[in-house]
Amino acid sequence: MKFRKLGNTGEQLSAVGLGCMGMSFAYGPADEQESISTLHKALDLGVNFWDTADMYAAGENEKLISKVLVPNRDKIFIATKFGFRFKDGKPSHSGAPGTYFDGSPEWIKKAVDLSLQRLKIDTIDLYYAHRIDPNIPVEETVGAMAELVKAGKVKYLGLSEASPESIRKANAIHPITALQSEYSILTKDIEDEILPTIRELGITLVPYSPLARGLFANINEVQNFGDEDFRKTLPRYQEEYLENNRNLAREINEFAQSKGIKGTQLALAWVLNQGEDIIPIPGTKRIKYLEENIEAVNIDLSPSDLETIDSLLKKYPNVGERYTEGSMKLVNN
């Protein structure tokens, strides 16, 4: 495993982290034993940066992780997030009618204690605001988060899907260590303003969905997704964009095959090649894919390779939005 620095903290994190959401939520049926085996394998392979959130299966993902986290606490840098709540208590995705965001200081105090209880630990290494609450000044949210650092409940603070303005306001209240945003060869909107802003401030980028939600591996399987699979709701898997994305995935996979790798590995290598201050967290619940993802840290892409990827994206530009309209309202605020 290769390692990268987390902001200005001195922490050394595995260059590829592990997104744990799919082990309990959003991507089809859960298999606890398989997920636990994958978590143990991640440890064996040196993946010390694990990511979860309190909204993933309404806290069940944090409980699952605790089973491996607690006996291996000194080996794992754990990140979790707060903010999304469910009106009827039923967990769903960010754009669902029953889901809302709460970045209030009152909720933050309760949310952190609930996460600590589920994770069965005393301190969260990296605590993110899962979004920026449009109804509450970000300074109030981050001010409450800073109190958690003083109390020893949290080590470092992060934001997710925040605008440059919000990032600057937040960082003026308390140092922001990481920004979690979607970033992949299909989702590059942060490159214009957000990425330059966090680089100026010394904030690490933690890309989620760096594999474009499995599009390069699963675009031909969309018809087999179960009703509980969140991807069925995403525009990129809808008919309007499906043909474009199937063609793009086919050519990306063919190009990857010509290099002796998989399309998913090419996609992850692209993200890793964008800078040493970037630590992607591809999600998986299977050992096979975990091992494939980790191999991407050793893939170097030449300028010619990057040009080929860009040319394919230009050839098939109609990829669709990354989220539904409702979910998009909460990104980059």
C-alpha positions in Angstrom: 0.0 0.0 0.0 1.1 3.5 -0.7 0.2 6.3 1.7 -0.7 10.0 1.4 -0.8 12.9 3.9 -4.1 14.1 5.2 -4.0 17.9 4.9 -1.6 19.5 7.4 -2.3 16.9 10.1 0.7 14.6 9.7 -1.7 11.6 9.4 -0.6 9.1 6.8 -3.6 7.4 5.1 -3.7 4.7 2.6 -3.8 6.2 -0.9 -7.0 4.3 -1.6 -9.5 4.3 1.3 -12.6 2.2 1.7 -16.2 3.5 1.3 -18.4 1.3 3.4 -21.9 2.6 2.4 -22.7 -0.3 0.1 -22.2 -2.8 2.8 -25.5 -1.8 4.4 -27.2 0.6 2.0 -28.1 1.8 -1.5 -26.5 -0.9 -3.7 -28.6 -4.0 -3.3 -28.9 -6.6 -0.5 -26.6 -6.6 2.4 -24.4 -9.6 3.4 -22.9 -9.0 6.8 -20.5 -11.9 6.8 -19.1 -10.9 3.4 -18.8 -7.3 4.4 -16.9 -8.2 7.6 -14.6 -10.4 5.7 -13.9 -7.5 3.3 -13.2 -5.2 6.3 -10.7 -7.7 7.7 -9.1 -8.0 4.2 -8.8 -4.2 4.0 -6.8 -4.3 7.2 -4.6 -7.0 5.9 -3.9 -5.0 2.7 -3.1 -1.8 4.6 -6.3 0.1 3.9 -6.5 2.2 7.0 -8.9 4.9 5.9 -12.6 3.9 6.3 -15.6 6.0 5.5 -19.2 5.7 6.7 -22.1 8.0 7.7 -24.9 8.0 10.1 -27.5 8.0 7.3 -26.3 4.7 5.8 -29.1 2.3 6.7 -30.0 4.7 9.6 -26.8 3.9 11.5 -26.6 0.2 10.8 -23.4 0.8 8.7 -21.7 2.3 11.7 -22.7 -0.7 13.8 -21.4 -3.1 11.2 -18.0 -1.4 11.0 -17.7 -1.3 14.8 -17.3 -5.1 14.8 -14.0 -4.8 13.1 -13.1 -1.3 14.2 -13.1 -1.8 17.9 -10.6 -4.6 18.2 -8.4 -2.9 15.6 -8.8 0.7 16.7 -5.2 1.7 16.5 -5.0 0.5 12.9 -7.9 2.4 11.4 -8.6 6.1 10.7 -12.4 6.3 10.8 -14.4 9.0 9.1 -18.2 9.4 9.5 -20.7 12.1 8.6 -23.8 13.7 10.0 -26.7 15.8 8.8 -29.2 13.7 6.8 -32.3 12.7 8.7 -35.5 10.7 7.8 -38.9 12.1 8.5 -40.5 8.7 9.0 -37.4 6.9 10.3 -37.0 4.9 7.1 -33.6 5.3 5.5 -33.4 6.5 1.9 -31.2 8.4 -0.4 -30.5 12.1 -0.2 -33.1 13.3 -2.7 -36.0 11.2 -1.4 -39.1 13.0 -0.2 -38.7 11.8 3.4 -35.1 12.8 3.7 -34.0 16.2 4.9 -30.8 17.9 6.0 -30.2 19.2 9.5 -26.9 21.1 10.2 -28.1 22.7 13.4 -25.9 22.9 16.4 -28.6 21.2 18.4 -28.6 18.1 16.1 -24.8 18.0 15.8 -24.5 17.5 19.6 -26.9 14.6 19.5 -25.6 13.1 16.2 -22.0 12.8 17.3 -23.0 11.0 20.5 -25.2 8.6 18.5 -22.3 7.9 16.0 -19.8 7.3 18.9 -22.3 4.9 20.5 -22.8 2.9 17.3 -19.1 2.9 16.4 -18.3 2.0 20.1 -15.3 4.4 20.2 -14.4 7.5 22.2 -13.2 9.7 19.3 -14.0 10.0 15.6 -10.9 10.7 13.5 -12.6 12.8 10.8 -16.2 14.2 11.2 -17.9 15.6 8.1 -20.9 17.8 7.7 -22.6 15.6 5.0 -23.8 18.7 3.2 -24.1 22.4 3.8 -27.5 23.3 5.4 -29.1 26.0 3.1 -31.1 27.2 6.1 -28.3 27.6 8.6 -25.1 29.7 8.3 -22.1 27.4 7.7 -20.3 29.3 10.5 -22.9 28.1 13.0 -22.6 24.5 11.9 -18.8 24.5 11.9 -18.7 26.4 15.2 -20.7 23.5 16.8 -18.4 21.0 15.1 -15.4 22.8 16.6 -16.8 22.3 20.1 -16.7 18.6 19.5 -12.9 18.9 18.8 -12.5 20.8 22.1 -14.5 18.1 23.9 -12.3 15.3 22.4 -15.1 13.6 20.6 -13.6 14.4 17.2 -10.0 14.9 15.9 -10.5 16.6 12.5 -13.3 18.4 10.7 -14.5 17.9 7.1 -17.1 19.2 4.7 -18.9 17.4 1.9 -20.2 18.9 -1.4 -19.4 22.5 -0.3 -18.9 25.6 -2.5 -15.7 27.6 -2.4 -17.5 30.3 -0.4 -18.7 27.9 2.2 -15.3 26.3 2.4 -13.6 29.6 3.1 -16.2 30.6 5.7 -15.9 27.3 7.5 -12.1 27.3 7.4 -12.1 30.7 9.1 -14.0 29.3 12.0 -11.9 26.1 12.4 -9.4 24.4 10.1 -11.1 22.1 7.6 -8.9 19.0 7.0 -10.8 17.3 4.2 -13.5 18.0 1.6 -15.5 15.0 0.4 -17.0 15.5 -3.1 -17.9 13.3 -6.0 -15.0 13.2 -8.4 -14.4 10.9 -11.3 -13.7 10.9 -15.0 -17.4 11.5 -15.4 -17.8 14.1 -12.7 -15.2 16.9 -12.9 -17.1 20.1 -12.0 -15.0 20.7 -8.9 -11.9 21.3 -11.1 -13.0 24.9 -11.9 -13.2 26.5 -8.5 -13.4 24.0 -5.7 -10.2 22.1 -6.2 -8.1 25.3 -6.5 -9.7 26.6 -3.3 -9.0 23.6 -1.2 -5.4 23.4 -2.6 -4.8 27.0 -1.6 -6.1 26.2 1.9 -4.2 22.9 2.3 -7.3 20.8 2.4 -7.2 17.2 1.2 -9.8 16.1 -1.4 -11.5 12.8 -0.6 -13.4 11.8 -3.8 -16.4 9.6 -3.3 -17.8 7.5 -6.2 -14.4 7.7 -8.0 -15.6 4.7 -10.1 -18.7 6.7 -11.2 -20.9 4.4 -9.1 -19.7 1.3 -10.9 -20.8 2.5 -14.3 -17.8 0.9 -16.1 -18.5 -2.4 -14.5 -22.3 -2.5 -14.3 -23.7 -0.4 -17.1 -25.0 -3.5 -18.9 -26.5 -4.9 -15.7 -28.9 -2.1 -14.9 -31.9 -4.2 -15.9 -30.9 -6.6 -13.1 -30.7 -4.0 -10.3 -33.1 -4.7 -7.5 -35.7 -2.1 -6.4 -33.5 -1.3 -3.4 -30.6 -0.3 -5.6 -30.2 3.4 -5.5 -28.5 3.6 -8.9 -31.9 2.9 -10.6 -32.9 6.4 -9.7 -29.8 8.1 -11.2 -30.0 9.8 -14.6 -26.8 8.1 -15.8 -28.7 4.8 -15.7 -31.8 6.1 -17.3 -32.9 5.5 -20.9 -32.1 9.0 -22.0 -28.4 8.5 -21.3 -28.0 4.7 -21.2 -26.9 4.2 -24.8 -24.3 6.9 -24.5 -23.0 5.5 -21.3 -22.9 1.9 -22.6 -20.9 3.0 -25.5 -18.5 5.1 -23.3 -18.1 2.2 -20.9 -17.4 -0.2 -23.7 -14.6 1.9 -25.1 -13.1 2.8 -21.7 -13.1 -0.9 -20.9 -11.5 -1.8 -24.2 -8.8 0.9 -23.7 -8.2 -0.4 -20.2 -7.9 -4.0 -21.5 -5.3 -2.9 -24.0 -3.2 -1.8 -21.0 -3.8 -5.1 -19.2 -6.1 -3.6 -16.6 -9.9 -3.3 -15.9 -12.0 -0.2 -16.7 -12.6 0.4 -13.0 -8.9 0.3 -12.3 -8.3 2.8 -15.1 -11.0 5.1 -13.7 -9.5 4.9 -10.2 -6.0 5.4 -11.5 -7.2 8.6 -13.3 -8.4 10.0 -10.0 -5.2 9.0 -8.2 -3.1 10.6 -10.9 -4.8 14.0 -10.4 -2.6 14.8 -7.3 -1.0 13.5 -4.2 -3.4 15.6 -2.1 -6.3 13.4 -3.3 -7.4 10.2 -1.4 -10.3 8.5 -3.1 -12.6 6.1 -1.2 -14.1 3.6 -3.7 -16.8 1.6 -2.1 -17.2 -2.1 -2.2 -18.4 -5.0 0.0 -16.5 -7.7 -1.8 -12.9 -8.8 -1.4 -12.4 -9.3 -5.1 -13.2 -5.7 -5.9 -11.3 -4.4 -2.9 -8.1 -6.1 -4.3 -8.7 -4.8 -7.8 -9.2 -1.2 -6.4 -6.0 -1.3 -4.4 -4.0 -2.4 -7.5 -4.8 1.0 -9.0 -2.3 2.7 -6.8 0.5 1.2 -8.9 -1.0 2.3 -12.3 0.8 5.3 -13.8 -1.1 7.0 -16.7 1.0 8.7 -19.4 -0.1 12.0 -21.0 -1.1 10.0 -24.0 -3.4 7.8 -21.8 -5.0 10.9 -20.3 -5.6 12.3 -23.8 -7.2 9.1 -24.9 -9.6 9.2 -21.9 -10.4 12.8 -22.7 -11.1 12.0 -26.3 -13.6 9.2 -25.3 -15.4 11.6 -23.0 -15.7 14.1 -25.8 -16.9 11.3 -28.1 -19.7 10.4 -25.7 -20.6 13.6 -23.9 -24.2 12.9 -23.0 -23.5 11.2 -19.7 -26.3 12.8 -17.7 -26.3 14.4 -14.2 -24.8 12.5 -11.3 -27.9 12.9 -9.1 -31.6 13.5 -9.4 -32.9 17.1 -9.3 -33.7 16.9 -5.6 -30.3 15.6 -4.6 -28.5 18.2 -6.8 -30.1 21.0 -4.8 -27.8 20.0 -1.9 -24.5 19.9 -3.7 -21.9 22.6 -3.9 -23.8 24.9 -1.5 
